[in-house]
Amino acid sequence: MSSLLPQPIGASGRDNEDKRRYVAAHLAEVEYRTVAFAINSEAIACESELRKQASLNPRLYRFPT
């Protein structure tokens, strides 16, 4: 997940510098979570649910893929 950190401490891989600066400024508050799925439709359904929850509390899902 070092691609979420700005240079020089992070690895390249993400083009959104604003997200990288946000993560660096709030690193103690950031919770990294990853979920593995066997099929793409399961991942899409999970992300849909996360987006739904974020509509109630945007802090829950700040950076969708």
N, C-alpha and C positions, 0 to 999 in steps of 0.2 A: 504494500500500500504506500510505499514511498513515492509513488507517482503523484500522490495528493499533496506532497510537500514542495515548496518552492526551491529553486536552485539556490545555493549549491548543496543543500542537505538532501534534497529529493532527487529521485531518478526521473529522467524525462519520460514522457508517455502521455501526458495530458496537455492539451493546448489551452485550457481555461485557467489563465493566471489568477483571475479573481477568486476562483475556488481554492487554488493553492494557497493564496495569501490568507483567506478565511480560515482554512484548516490550520495553518501555522499560528495564527493569532489565537485560535481557540483549541489548541491541541489537547489540553487537559480535559476538555469537555467532549471531545469527539469520541464516539463509540463506533469502532469498525465492526461490521457484521457481514458475513458472507454466508450464503446458503447454496448448497449444491443441489441440482435437479437432474433427473435422468432424461427428461425431455423438455424441449423448449416451451411447450404450452404450460407446463407447471411453473416455469420461471415467469412467464407472462402473467399468469393468474396471481402469483405471489406479488409481483410488482404492482399489479392493479390494486390489490388489497392494501399495500403500503401507501400508494397514492391516495386511496380513499381515506385512510387513517390520517394522512398528512393534511388533508383538507380541514380536519378538525384541529390538528396541532402540527403546524409546519416544521417545528423543531424535530419531529420524529423522522422525517425523510427529506432532508435538505437537498441532497444531490442524487437525483435518480440517474440511472444509466441511460 
